[in-house]
Amino acid sequence: MTLIAVYKDDKCVGRCDARCYNAKGEDCKCVCMGTNHGRGFDEARSNTDANGDKLAREYEKVNPDTSVHVK
């Protein structure tokens, strides 16, 4: 399940999904910028629910030509 998706020109260019929150040891390169990495679905979903707006604002600062959508 995708927790956060990034769009540019109406096309999805990145997301935070199971490859991130179920990861084992890789570096995080997704929208959460490491916040949900390896945390498991329940913790990552709870974190995204509580902090999604903050995650979106931080990501958009680094990538100003994108639009982040929190589900």
Secondary structure, DSSP 8 states (H G I E B T S, - for coil): --SEEEEETTEEEEEESHHHHT--S----STTTTSSTTS-HHHHHHHHHHHHHHHHHHHHHH-TT-EEEE-
